[in-house]
Amino acid sequence: MENKFTTIKERVVQIAEKQSITKEKFFASIGMTSANFRGKAKETPLNSKAIVNIITKYPEVDLYWLLVGETKTVPSSLNESPLEYKVSPKDCEEKDEIIRMLKNQIKDLKSDKEDLKKLLGLTKGK
């Protein structure tokens, strides 16, 4: 029976193979060397700095796949653009209304603060 599961380092090697640069340059770009992906070192955990470097320098990589390995092959997301989040105009209108209300509350609170200072004699009666 063939083992269909891959380690995170095996998935990193798959990502390196998909790049238009050499594996050596890819590994250097994530702060590692190819030695980290061979022999006994291949079975050690991938450090968090390398993961940050991968997702920063190669944003097209599916982070979930990289960490969990849920797909059986390198995900097609390596060739796709990142997800776009759509915001409806209604959401914007609601947020704009909340911002207006909060600005009014801040204005009122500032006014109340000045009135209290005057009542307590903490300011000169401007």
C-alpha positions in Angstrom: 0.0 0.0 0.0 1.4 3.4 -1.0 1.6 6.2 1.5 -0.5 9.1 0.0 0.3 11.5 2.8 3.1 14.0 2.4 5.1 15.9 5.0 5.2 19.6 5.1 8.7 19.6 3.8 7.7 17.4 0.9 5.1 19.9 0.1 7.6 22.7 0.2 9.8 20.7 -2.3 6.7 20.4 -4.5 6.3 24.2 -4.4 10.0 24.7 -5.2 9.6 22.5 -8.2 6.8 24.7 -9.5 8.8 27.9 -9.4 10.6 29.4 -12.3 13.9 29.5 -10.3 16.1 26.7 -9.1 15.3 24.8 -5.9 18.5 26.2 -4.4 17.4 29.8 -5.0 13.9 28.9 -3.8 15.2 27.4 -0.5 17.5 30.4 -0.1 14.5 32.7 -0.6 12.8 31.1 2.4 15.9 31.2 4.5 16.8 27.5 4.2 19.1 25.3 2.2 18.4 22.1 0.3 20.1 20.1 3.1 17.0 20.9 5.2 15.0 18.8 2.8 17.2 15.7 2.5 18.0 12.7 4.7 17.1 12.9 8.4 16.7 16.7 8.2 13.7 16.1 5.9 11.8 14.5 8.9 12.4 17.5 11.2 9.7 20.2 11.5 9.7 23.2 9.2 10.4 26.4 11.2 7.7 29.1 11.4 10.1 31.7 9.8 10.3 29.6 6.7 6.5 29.3 6.6 6.2 33.1 6.9 8.7 33.5 4.2 6.8 31.1 1.9 3.5 32.8 2.3 5.0 36.3 2.1 7.2 35.7 -1.0 4.8 33.2 -2.7 1.3 34.4 -1.9 -0.2 32.1 -4.5 0.6 29.1 -2.3 -2.4 27.6 -0.6 -1.5 27.9 3.1 -4.0 25.4 4.2 -2.6 22.8 1.8 0.9 23.7 2.8 0.2 23.1 6.5 -2.4 20.3 6.4 -1.8 18.6 3.0 -5.4 18.0 2.4 -5.1 17.7 -1.4 -3.4 14.8 -3.1 -1.4 17.0 -5.5 0.1 20.4 -5.6 -3.1 22.6 -5.5 -4.1 24.4 -8.6 -4.1 27.6 -6.4 -0.4 27.8 -7.1 -1.5 29.0 -10.6 -4.5 31.0 -9.6 -4.8 34.5 -8.2 -5.6 34.9 -4.5 -9.2 35.0 -3.4 -11.0 38.3 -3.8 -13.4 39.3 -1.1 -16.6 41.1 -2.2 -18.3 43.7 -0.1 -21.9 44.6 -0.9 -22.9 48.3 -1.1 -25.3 47.6 1.7 -22.4 46.5 4.0 -20.6 49.8 3.2 -23.7 51.9 3.8 -24.2 50.2 7.2 -20.6 50.8 8.2 -20.7 54.4 7.0 -23.8 54.9 9.2 -22.1 53.4 12.2 -19.0 55.6 11.6 -21.3 58.7 11.5 -23.0 57.7 14.7 -19.7 57.1 16.4 -18.3 60.5 15.3 -21.4 62.2 16.7 -21.0 60.3 20.0 -17.3 61.4 20.2 -18.3 65.0 19.5 -20.9 64.9 22.2 -18.5 63.3 24.7 -15.9 65.9 24.0 -18.5 68.6 24.6 -19.6 66.9 27.9 -16.0 66.6 29.0 -15.5 70.4 28.5 -18.7 71.2 30.4 -17.6 69.0 33.3 -14.2 70.6 33.4 -16.0 74.0 33.6 -18.3 72.8 36.4 -15.4 71.5 38.4 -13.4 74.6 37.9 -10.6 72.9 36.1 -10.6 75.3 33.1 -10.9 79.0 32.8 -14.4 79.9 31.5 -13.4 80.1 27.8 
